[in-house]
Amino acid sequence: MRKRVAVIGGGIIGATAAFYLSYLDRSQSLTIKLFDDDLGQATKAASGIISPWLSKRRNKRWYALAKLGAAFYPKLVMDAQLNQRVYQQTGTIVTRRNPDDLKQLFQEATIKLERTPAMKSVQLLSASEVGQRLPFLTNPPAGVFVTGGAKVDGRQLIQTLLKQAKRRRVIVNHQRVFFDNSGQIRTANGLEQFDVVIVATGAWMKDTLRPLDYLVKIRPQKGQLIDLAVNSWHYGRQLPVLMPESRSDIIPFDQHKLVVGATHENEGGFDLSPTNEARLMLLKNAQLFDHRLKENQIKRVRVGTRGYTEDFAPFFGHLPDHPNILLGGGLGSSGLTTGPIIGYLLAKAIAEQRFENWDTYTKPVSHYII
């Protein structure tokens, strides 16, 4: 008899989980449905950077998870057949304003490289050397170049994962669903019973689980970024990402597109309206490094809602007292790095009917549930 699995939420965790539930061995024994209403989803509004190794965060669990997530991408690229429009390993350039801090960062990177193959290599670059790698910059900063860093188009990634999942018989329903108080799922067609459920509804997880009398300590965070149209020949293929200290990331893509962002607006709630304040602030941050950029080059402002926790750490595992309900969320701004590996681990546990100890990567789910 086939096991019925529901995935609630089609963001980065849900889409990855649905794909791997259909891809892994024993997937033939599963019937999989994914429910998602697309509203406000952070991943579809995001262009992200996969380069966690030189982060200023000191949360050991977060770093272990992010490190694993970055190392996981080559497998995801191969399994899901991701093309260059989705994922490019072009390297990342991380800066520090103080020259001594930059030297210290390079020393830290060199030490981490010895036990982190995914970084590939690191180099300390002068401002002129950064300018050679990013020739569109008029004011390049010195930085540390990490060869293994990459950039990802969130919307393209989700679309590809779900397209591959549907080819493997995953049913995708574009609707918002809720639990009833018995643990069944209330859909547009009535109540449905599933053997296992993955809940990955991001900032909306609180509403998803409220009928089961759980309060999830997760908050919404508004994120905005801008797409600029650029025509200069300097914007070529395979350009690295610039990650300036305390400034907006600058992500050059093919098709003459430059992405700048994103904001972290803790008071923005679920508001998906782009703001002129954020638009101009992001442009100003980019102009610090390329003064030729103009406001009329902004072609779009993308807005999404992230879910984040009080300790800014993702979490995943079983819902307390409900072993058939698994959660994954609280990704914050590291979603494109940590989301896929969480989705994979949840799917693997269901497909293999074997749950590993994830304490290295997350606090117990009970820490984030009341």
JOFEN-V405058 format. One line per field, one symbol per residue. phi: phi as a letter, one per 40 degrees, with the letter a starting at -180 (. if undefined). psi: psi as a letter, one per 40 degrees, with the letter a starting at -180 (. if undefined). A space follows every 50 residues. Layout:
BEGIN
phi->???
psi->???
END
This chain:
BEGIN
phi->.cccbbbbhbccccccccccccbcdgcccbbbbbbabgcgdccccbbbbb accbcccbcccdccccccccccddccdcccfcccccabcbgbbbbbccdc ccccccccccccdcbbdccgabacbcdccccccbccccbcccabcbccca bbcccccccccccccccbgccbbcacbbccccgcbcbcbhcbbbcabbbb bfcccdcccdccgbbccbbcbcbbabbbcbbccccccfcccbbccfbccb bcbcgfbbbbibcbbcbcfccbccbcccdccccccccdbacccbccccba bcbabcbbbcbfbcaaiccdgbccbbbaagcgcbdcccccccdccccccc ccfabccbccbacdddcbbb
psi->hihhhhhhhfaddddddddddediiedeeihhhhhheehehddeeihihg gedfieiehddddddddddddddddddddefhadddhhgeiihhiidhdd ddddddddddddddegdddciiihhidddddddgeehegiiiihhhdeii ihhddddddddddddddfehhhhgihiiiieeeihhideahihidihhhf ebeeddddedeefihhgiiihhhiiihhhieiedgaifiiihgihfiiih hhiaffhhhhaiiggeeebehehiidddddddddddddegeehideehdi hhhihihiidefiiiiaihhegeehiihafdaefdedddddddddddddd defhhiheddeiiidddeh.
END
